[in-house]
Amino acid sequence: MDVTLDARRPPAAATDTPTRPTDRTAAPARSAAATDTSPRPAAASDAPARSAAATHTSSRSAVATDGPAGPAVATGSPTRSSVATDAGARTAAAADGSARPAVATAGRVRTAAATRDPARAGASGSEAPAHLRPTVTELRLSAFAAHRAAVFPLGPVTLFAGPSGSGKSQALAAYQALAGLGCGSPLDDVFPDPVARVPETAVPDADGRRGFRIGCTVDGPVGPVRLDLAVQAEPELRVVGERLSQDGQILLSTALRDPRRRSVQAGWFTGGAVGVTRAPLPDDRLGTALLPLRVAGSTAGQRRVLAAAEQVVVALRSVFPCDPRPERMRGPVTPGEGRLRGDCANLADVLRRTRHECGTRHALLAAAARTGCAGPVAALDVRVCEGEPGGGDGAFGAFQAARTGLVTGLLDRGPGRPATELGRLAAGELRFLALALVLLTGPGVLAVDPAAELLSARQALTVLADDLDRGLDRRQSAELLRLALLSGARGHIRLVGAVGEDTAGTARDLPGVSVVDLSP
């Protein structure tokens, strides 16, 4: 949508007073930038992107290019995306070139997806029932680093594969950035190096501005909701356009009117006699995350906006980026609240907690350790380090450790065999144990801050694991995929990871795993 600036029109005052638009939909906000900075309205499907894909009977989903122009970021030459199914059918989808350029992108993104996602399609290939838990079902990288017009469907277990430089880590970084913004974090925290996210060949406009565009679709009780975001990286970091939409209806639209002000002009759907409410929002935050604090919910339209915004925020906040660091997991740790951190450095403390509070899951973890660790494994245990007060093994020792001593994790090797401390395990074994623990637990055991507006039983936690199979052998990787499918089938844990070709080859033969093959 091409919008121009009316320089004579002053920015709206900081008020929540509704204004009367010319129609019943949210009017597009005007932008002070020379380029279009607001997202295009999203239809139920990406109409501009045309693709025909041969589908497999196992309901493999196709990856299409991003059709809607989204927030204004200049596009270079359109890139093509090829979609492959089991039958070997390939289709070429041309990206929509109707968007007015603001950031030029280089490179070609070709995506072949092998998808088996029982949550998205039934056995007969029909539409699946509505998602009961808010989940991100699609990631869009319209112009982000090496990606251009890329759309990635996300299932319960989604793995990005491809050679070095194909953009696997960048896709996960975009997801993590959206999650951070959904938690209310400012742009500076989410993008510490924003210029690195700008497409390499992006050409600045007359004012020296460059940026990037990302977005996602969140499915849940209210149906699919689209979020598109445009971020200016140079000369200063700020949000310049945001759009929240559902079924073609724009629920929130923001745009930069006056570059001298640290705010964007927002308009959200109200309905009734008044169509749109306008007010300024800060340009360093995600507007969708601020809507529950600004929208009263007194009309049916406002309640629709609130329901959509809260669904998106719940899904984005329910994310746990995980990168186990074996060098930090070897030593004893101080007992704490027993919530696993992203680097898994406090693994021993979490084992102490799960051993006494989560007997069933702890037993499943011990069973997984028998597959992923060398030698016999009878159980997983903890003990107080020698020389600490209140020492001793077993339950009493763990209780004393919680009060006074340092805790170390152990592999119980069985009767007559000495236990093995975690510090003696190989790096791959430590990473395997940490990742297995993450997949078998939930928000109560992981250091995440899920949304309090929804019961934990109605939320799904997504684990982001870049370089998931680093240091793992095929046996360990296969066991982690089995655990991910087990947890994904229950609907509480989802996995999005980047893997090497060996793990991807194993995953392609597993029903329920979506593999997205990227190429530079």
C-alpha positions in Angstrom: 0.0 0.0 0.0 1.5 3.2 -1.2 1.0 6.1 1.3 2.3 9.6 1.2 2.9 12.2 3.8 0.6 15.2 4.2 3.2 17.6 5.8 0.5 20.0 6.8 -1.3 17.5 9.0 0.0 17.6 12.5 0.5 14.3 14.5 -2.4 13.2 16.6 -2.4 14.1 20.2 -1.6 11.5 22.8 -5.2 10.6 23.4 -7.4 7.6 23.1 -10.3 9.6 21.6 -11.8 7.7 18.6 -11.9 9.3 15.2 -14.4 8.7 12.5 -12.9 7.1 9.3 -14.4 7.0 5.9 -15.1 3.3 6.1 -15.3 0.5 8.6 -11.7 -0.6 8.3 -8.6 0.8 9.9 -7.4 3.6 7.7 -3.8 3.4 6.7 -1.6 5.7 8.7 0.4 8.3 6.7 4.1 8.2 6.8 6.7 11.0 7.0 9.3 8.8 5.4 9.9 9.2 1.7 9.2 5.5 1.4 6.2 3.3 2.4 6.8 2.2 6.0 3.5 0.4 6.8 2.6 -3.2 6.2 0.2 -4.1 3.5 -3.1 -5.6 4.7 -3.0 -9.4 4.8 -5.5 -11.5 3.1 -6.4 -15.0 4.2 -3.8 -16.2 1.8 -0.8 -14.5 0.2 -2.5 -13.8 -3.1 0.4 -12.0 -4.8 2.6 -15.1 -4.4 1.5 -17.7 -6.9 2.6 -21.3 -6.5 1.3 -24.7 -7.4 2.7 -27.5 -5.4 2.2 -31.2 -5.8 1.4 -32.6 -2.3 2.3 -35.9 -0.8 -0.3 -38.1 0.9 1.5 -37.5 4.2 0.3 -33.8 4.0 3.6 -32.2 3.3 3.2 -28.4 3.4 4.8 -26.1 0.8 7.0 -23.1 1.5 5.8 -20.1 -0.6 7.3 -16.7 -1.0 6.0 -13.8 0.9 3.3 -12.2 -1.2 2.1 -9.2 0.8 4.3 -6.2 0.6 4.2 -5.8 4.4 5.9 -2.8 6.0 7.8 -0.6 3.6 11.3 -2.0 3.0 12.8 -1.7 -0.4 13.1 -5.0 -2.3 15.7 -5.6 -4.9 15.2 -8.1 -7.7 12.5 -10.6 -6.7 13.8 -13.9 -5.5 12.4 -17.3 -6.3 11.5 -20.1 -4.0 11.3 -23.7 -5.2 9.1 -26.1 -3.3 9.8 -29.8 -3.4 7.5 -32.6 -2.3 8.1 -36.4 -2.0 7.0 -37.0 -5.5 9.8 -34.7 -6.7 7.4 -32.0 -7.9 8.9 -28.6 -7.9 7.2 -25.3 -8.3 8.6 -21.8 -8.8 6.8 -19.0 -7.0 7.5 -15.4 -8.1 7.5 -12.9 -5.3 5.2 -10.0 -5.6 7.1 -7.1 -7.1 4.3 -4.5 -6.5 5.8 -3.3 -3.2 7.6 0.0 -3.6 11.3 -0.5 -2.8 12.9 0.8 0.4 15.6 -1.8 1.1 17.2 -3.8 -1.6 18.1 -7.4 -0.9 20.7 -9.5 -2.5 21.0 -13.2 -3.0 18.5 -15.9 -3.9 16.5 -17.8 -1.4 15.4 -21.2 -2.6 13.5 -23.3 -0.1 12.6 -26.9 -0.4 10.4 -28.2 2.4 9.6 -31.7 3.4 6.8 -31.4 5.8 4.8 -33.9 7.8 2.7 -31.9 10.3 -0.2 -33.7 11.9 -1.2 -30.6 13.7 -1.9 -28.8 10.4 -3.6 -31.5 8.4 -5.5 -34.7 9.2 -4.9 -38.2 7.9 -7.0 -37.4 4.8 -5.3 -34.2 4.2 -8.2 -32.1 5.3 -8.0 -29.0 7.4 -7.0 -29.6 11.0 -9.2 -28.3 13.9 -8.5 -24.9 15.3 -5.5 -24.6 17.5 -6.5 -24.6 21.2 -3.1 -23.2 22.2 -1.7 -20.1 20.7 1.3 -21.1 18.5 3.4 -19.5 15.8 2.6 -21.4 12.7 4.4 -19.3 10.1 7.6 -17.2 10.1 8.0 -14.6 7.3 11.3 -12.9 6.5 10.3 -10.4 3.8 13.7 -8.7 3.9 16.0 -9.9 6.7 19.7 -10.6 6.4 20.1 -13.2 3.6 16.4 -13.9 3.3 14.0 -12.2 0.9 10.3 -13.0 0.5 10.7 -16.2 2.5 7.8 -17.9 4.3 8.4 -20.8 6.5 5.5 -22.9 7.9 6.2 -24.2 11.4 4.9 -27.4 12.8 5.3 -29.1 16.2 8.9 -30.1 15.2 10.5 -27.9 12.5 14.2 -28.2 11.5 16.1 -25.8 9.2 18.8 -27.5 7.2 21.2 -26.4 4.6 24.9 -25.5 4.0 26.8 -22.9 5.9 25.6 -19.4 4.9 22.1 -20.5 3.9 20.4 -18.5 6.7 19.5 -21.2 9.2 20.7 -19.2 12.2 19.2 -16.0 10.8 15.7 -17.6 10.6 15.9 -18.6 14.3 17.3 -15.1 15.2 14.2 -13.5 13.6 11.9 -15.8 15.6 13.8 -15.0 18.8 13.6 -11.3 18.0 9.9 -11.4 17.6 9.7 -13.3 20.9 11.7 -10.6 22.7 9.5 -7.9 21.3 6.4 -9.8 22.4 7.8 -9.9 25.9 7.9 -6.1 25.8 11.7 -5.7 25.3 12.9 -2.6 23.6 14.5 -2.7 20.1 18.0 -2.1 21.5 17.9 -5.3 23.6 16.4 -7.4 20.8 18.7 -6.1 18.0 22.1 -5.3 19.6 23.6 -5.2 16.1 20.7 -4.2 13.8 22.9 -3.3 10.8 23.8 -7.0 10.6 20.2 -7.8 9.9 19.9 -5.5 7.0 20.1 -7.2 3.6 23.7 -6.9 2.3 22.9 -5.0 -0.8 20.2 -2.8 0.7 20.5 0.7 -0.8 19.8 3.6 1.6 17.2 6.1 0.6 17.8 9.9 0.2 17.8 10.3 4.0 20.3 7.4 4.5 17.7 5.0 5.9 17.9 1.2 5.7 16.0 -1.5 7.5 14.5 -4.9 7.4 11.0 -6.6 7.6 9.9 -9.7 9.5 6.6 -11.2 10.5 4.7 -14.2 11.7 1.3 -15.9 11.8 -0.1 -17.0 15.1 -2.9 -19.6 15.2 -5.1 -20.2 18.2 -8.6 -20.0 19.6 -9.5 -16.8 17.6 -8.0 -18.2 14.4 -4.9 -17.2 12.4 -3.6 -13.7 13.1 -0.8 -12.0 11.1 1.8 -9.7 12.5 4.1 -7.7 10.1 6.9 -5.4 11.3 9.2 -3.0 9.6 12.3 -1.8 11.4 14.7 1.0 10.5 18.3 0.1 11.3 20.1 3.2 10.0 20.6 6.0 10.8 18.9 5.1 14.1 17.0 2.0 15.3 13.2 2.4 15.4 10.0 0.8 14.4 8.6 2.5 11.3 5.6 0.3 10.6 3.6 -2.5 12.1 0.4 -4.3 11.1 -1.8 -6.7 12.9 -4.5 -8.3 10.8 -7.0 -11.2 10.7 -9.1 -12.4 7.7 -8.1 -9.3 5.7 -9.2 -6.9 8.5 -6.6 -4.6 9.7 -6.7 -4.5 13.5 -3.7 -2.4 14.2 -1.6 -0.2 11.8 1.3 2.1 12.8 3.4 4.3 10.7 6.2 6.9 11.2 4.8 10.4 10.4 7.4 12.7 11.9 11.0 11.4 12.0 11.8 14.0 14.6 9.4 12.4 17.1 10.2 9.2 19.0 6.8 7.8 18.3 4.7 6.3 15.5 1.1 7.1 14.8 -1.2 4.1 15.5 -4.7 3.3 14.6 -6.6 0.3 15.8 -10.0 -1.1 14.8 -12.9 0.0 17.0 -16.0 -0.9 15.0 -19.5 0.5 15.7 -20.2 4.1 14.8 -16.5 4.9 15.2 -14.2 2.8 13.0 -10.7 3.6 14.2 -9.0 4.9 17.3 -5.8 6.8 16.9 -3.0 7.5 19.3 0.8 7.7 19.3 2.9 4.7 20.4 6.6 4.5 21.2 8.8 3.6 18.3 11.1 1.3 20.2 8.4 -1.3 21.2 6.1 -3.7 19.6 2.7 -1.9 19.4 0.8 -5.2 19.6 2.2 -5.9 23.0 1.0 -2.5 24.2 -2.6 -2.9 23.0 -3.9 -4.6 26.2 -2.9 -1.5 28.1 -4.4 0.9 25.6 -7.7 -0.7 24.4 -10.7 -0.5 26.7 -12.6 -3.4 25.2 -15.9 -1.6 25.3 -17.0 -2.5 21.8 -17.1 -5.7 19.8 -14.3 -4.4 17.5 -12.1 -3.5 20.5 -12.6 -6.9 22.0 -11.6 -8.5 18.7 -8.4 -6.4 18.7 -7.7 -7.5 22.2 -8.3 -11.1 21.6 -6.0 -11.1 18.5 -3.2 -9.1 20.3 -3.3 -11.3 23.4 -3.1 -14.5 21.2 0.0 -13.1 19.5 1.6 -12.0 22.7 1.0 -15.3 24.5 2.6 -17.2 21.6 5.6 -15.0 21.3 6.2 -15.0 25.1 6.1 -18.8 25.2 9.6 -19.2 23.7 12.7 -20.7 25.3 16.0 -20.1 23.3 18.3 -22.9 24.3 22.0 -23.3 23.7 23.6 -25.8 26.2 27.2 -24.9 27.0 29.0 -28.0 28.3 32.0 -26.0 29.7 29.5 -24.3 32.0 27.8 -27.4 33.1 30.7 -29.4 34.5 31.2 -27.9 37.9 29.0 -28.0 41.0 26.3 -25.3 41.2 24.6 -23.3 44.0 21.1 -24.5 44.6 18.4 -22.1 43.4 14.8 -22.2 42.3 15.6 -25.0 39.9 14.6 -23.3 36.7 16.9 -24.2 33.8 18.7 -21.3 32.1 19.2 -21.0 28.4 22.9 -22.1 28.6 21.9 -25.0 31.0 24.7 -24.1 33.3 22.5 -25.0 36.3 21.6 -28.4 35.0 22.6 -30.1 38.3 20.3 -27.9 40.3 17.4 -28.6 37.9 18.1 -32.4 38.2 17.8 -32.0 42.0 14.4 -30.4 41.6 13.0 -32.8 39.0 14.2 -35.8 41.0 11.9 -34.8 43.9 9.1 -32.9 42.2 8.7 -34.5 38.7 9.2 -38.2 39.2 7.6 -39.3 35.9 9.6 -36.8 33.8 12.7 -37.5 35.7 12.3 -41.2 35.0 11.8 -40.5 31.3 15.0 -38.4 31.3 16.9 -41.3 32.9 15.6 -43.6 30.2 16.8 -41.2 27.6 20.2 -41.0 29.2 20.5 -44.8 28.7 20.4 -44.1 25.0 22.4 -40.9 24.8 25.2 -41.6 27.4 27.9 -44.2 27.1 27.9 -47.1 29.6 25.1 -48.3 31.9 22.8 -45.7 33.4 20.6 -46.8 36.3 19.3 -43.4 37.3 20.1 -39.7 37.4 21.1 -38.4 40.9 22.6 -35.5 42.7 24.8 -35.0 45.7 26.5 -32.4 47.8 30.1 -31.7 46.9 32.6 -33.1 49.4 33.7 -30.8 52.1 30.4 -28.8 52.1 28.3 -28.8 55.3 25.3 -31.0 55.4 26.8 -33.5 53.0 25.3 -36.9 52.2 23.7 -38.8 49.4 20.1 -39.4 48.8 17.1 -37.3 49.7 18.5 -36.0 52.9 21.7 -34.9 51.1 19.7 -33.1 48.4 17.7 -31.4 51.1 20.8 -30.2 52.9 22.3 -29.1 49.6 19.3 -26.9 49.0 20.1 -25.1 52.2 23.9 -24.9 52.5 25.9 -26.8 49.9 26.8 -26.9 46.2 25.2 -29.6 44.1 26.7 -31.8 41.4 24.8 -34.1 39.1 25.6 -37.8 38.8 25.0 -40.7 36.5 24.1 -43.7 38.8 25.9 -46.7 37.1 24.1 -49.3 39.1 24.9 -51.6 42.1 28.6 -52.0 42.7 29.7 -49.3 40.2 30.9 -45.8 41.1 28.7 -43.0 40.0 29.9 -40.6 37.2 29.8 -36.9 37.8 28.5 -34.7 35.0 31.9 -33.0 34.8 33.4 -36.3 33.5 30.9 -36.7 30.6 31.8 -35.8 27.1 30.5 -32.5 25.7 28.0 -34.3 23.4 26.6 -36.2 26.4 26.1 -33.0 28.4 24.4 -31.3 25.5 22.2 -34.3 25.0 21.1 -34.5 28.7 20.3 -30.7 28.8 18.3 -30.8 25.5 16.4 -33.9 26.6 15.6 -32.2 29.9 14.3 -29.2 28.0 12.0 -31.3 25.8 10.6 -33.3 28.7 9.8 -30.4 30.9 7.8 -27.1 30.6 7.6 -23.5 31.6 7.6 -24.4 35.3 11.1 -25.9 35.0 12.5 -23.6 32.3 13.6 -20.0 32.9 10.8 -18.4 30.8 8.2 -15.8 31.7 5.0 -17.1 30.1 1.9 -14.9 29.8 -0.1 -14.9 33.0 -3.4 -14.1 31.1 -3.8 -17.8 30.1 -3.5 -21.0 32.1 -0.2 -22.8 31.5 -2.2 -25.9 30.4 -3.5 -23.8 27.5 -0.1 -22.6 26.4 2.5 -24.2 24.1 6.2 -23.6 24.7 8.4 -23.3 21.7 12.1 -24.3 22.1 14.5 -22.5 19.8 17.8 -24.5 19.4 20.3 -23.2 16.9 22.9 -25.8 15.9 20.8 -28.4 17.7 22.9 -31.4 16.8 26.3 -29.8 17.6 28.6 -32.4 19.2 25.9 -35.1 19.0 26.2 -38.4 17.2 23.3 -39.9 15.1 22.1 -42.0 18.0 21.7 -39.0 20.3 20.2 -36.8 17.6 17.6 -39.5 16.8 16.7 -39.8 20.4 16.2 -36.1 20.7 13.9 -36.1 17.7 11.9 -39.0 19.3 11.5 -36.9 22.5 10.5 -33.8 20.5 7.8 -35.8 18.7 6.6 -37.3 22.0 6.3 -33.8 23.6 4.9 -32.2 20.4 2.1 -34.8 20.2 0.9 -33.7 23.6 0.8 -30.1 22.4 2.8 -28.6 25.2 6.3 -28.4 23.7 7.3 -27.4 20.1 10.8 -27.4 18.7 12.3 -25.2 16.0 16.0 -25.9 15.4 18.8 -25.7 12.9 20.6 -28.9 12.2 23.3 -30.4 9.9 22.7 -32.7 7.0 23.1 -36.0 9.0 20.3 -35.1 11.4 18.2 -33.6 8.6 18.5 -36.9 6.7 17.2 -38.8 9.7 14.4 -36.3 10.3 13.1 -36.5 6.7 12.0 -40.1 7.3 10.1 -39.3 10.5 6.4 -38.6 10.3 5.6 -35.4 12.2 8.9 -33.6 11.5 9.0 -30.6 9.1 12.4 -30.1 7.4 13.0 -26.8 5.6 16.0 -27.1 3.3 17.7 -23.8 2.6 20.3 -23.0 0.0 22.5 -19.8 -0.3 
